Amino acid sequence: MENVTLKSLAALAVPAAISVLLNNAFKVIDQYSVQWLGVESQAAVGSCTFILIGLFSVFAVVSVGTGPLVARATGAQDDALRRRIIGNALSGGILLGGGVLLLTGLAAPLICEGLGLSDGTKLQAVTYLQSLAVVGFPLALAPVVDAIFIAVGRAGFVMLLQLLATLLNIVLNPLFIYVLDLGISRAAIATGISRGLSVLIGLIVLGRLFMPQRKDFYWGSSLRRIIRIGLPISWSIAMFALVYWALLKTSISPLGPAVNAALGIGFSALEGFTWPIFWGISIGVASLVGRYIGANRIGQANQTIRLAFPIVTVGGLLAAAVFWFGAEFLCEIFTSDPLVLAEAILYAKILAFSQLFVAYECLAEGVLEGAGDTRPILFWSVPWNILRIPLAWLFAFPLGFGAAGIWWVINITTVIKAAGKWSAVLWGQWKTIEV
């Protein structure tokens, strides 16, 4: 491998950021497309966001564990090992994804009951989730396919796949929902069809490039290593989703559908544009760090971090400015309801204060994930996410701050999590950990 430069980092980070942005656009497109079905439909899609994050947390067991192992094997130029890891990752992802989606479809009414939604919103949310469970299998396998290509430095190809899927979803959503008058369920079906085509193309290209053999798909030590690396991140993401589930039940839903819908707009749409940029840079860093560790070039892994830090700093400050100064303009795109608009603007302006720290947190996670040292991410994420539940309720109701109190609790805990994860990066155990 050549030495890392700003150009080589950008060649990975830019298409990776665009890829994550496009992938996250599925939620944004759904949120935008259902607005004319009413506030209950918007609240349903917004509330389901955290269920989808929970599903992704299970898929991440395989995808997160695959990335650093493929990157290390690539850096070490061990093609046979890389094929085994790829084969084990795909077969593990197929079984895990299918089982999780089946359970989601069966348990959708119970899941939505636990969110504390009003009857109309709950019915819409159940319909959305059950439809996604039927056609959502590509969403389970897509993270694994993307992780493989990014780990070997082919982020540009992933970006093209995401672009194809996003454009198709933009066309199918309004067609299914309004032209064919099929309602909220078809928003989920449009997502499944769009992502399915891109995953199919990705699998074909993957097979031709890396040529895994039948024996590579038999589960063995490679899958155990994948799961060992991926589990801490999976638990972390799952707890994040469960915490928001609890926040919806205890603090957000009791404040009314307007706050539910505002959370959907703020989290899925506004942060749906900024967080993917931070995470894309993080993915590029993870790919380089993993390959440099595999090639036993720790100095270049450190240089990757030094190059990325000012980039995420600028990105975080720009995101904060957009949230603060562009809140009204951006939120008006997603709703014309005055109550929802006011709550969404409040969310955006408060969350502006944590965007820089979100960017720093993403970069720290990229370093740790790229090295396969994922346990510090779990240890610094879960306790502070869980604390959001009682603190949000305390600030929203007994202290009387309402929705603003919830959003400030999220800000403060984000700062603490970012500081903790950076302490793990600076400690340096990731440089020598065996995976």
QUIKA-V892359 format. One line per field, one symbol per residue. ss: DSSP state (A for helix, B for strand, O for the rest). Layout:
ss->???
//
This chain:
ss->OOOOOAAAAAAAAAAAAAAAAAAAAAAAAAAAAOAAAOAAAAAAAAAAAAAAAAAAAAAAAAAAAAAAAAAAAAAOOOAAAAAAAAAAAAAAAAAAAAAAAAAAAAAAAAAAAOOOOOAAAAAAAAAAAAAAAAAOAAAAAAAAAAAAAAAOOOAAAAAAAAAAAAAAAAAAAAAAAAAOOOOOAAAAAAAAAAAAAAAAAAAAAAAAAAOOOAAAAOOOAAAAAAAAAAAAAAAAAAAAAAAAAAAAAAAAAAAOAAAAAAAAAAAAAAAAAAAAAAAAAAAAAAAAAAAAAAOOOAAAAAAAAAAAAAAAAAAAAAAAAAAAAOAAAAAAAAOOOAAAAAAAAAAAAAAAAAAAAAAAAAAAAAAAAAAOOOAAAAAAAAAAAAAAAAAAAAAAAAOOOOAAAAAAAAAAAAAAAAAAAAAAAAAOAAAOOOO
//
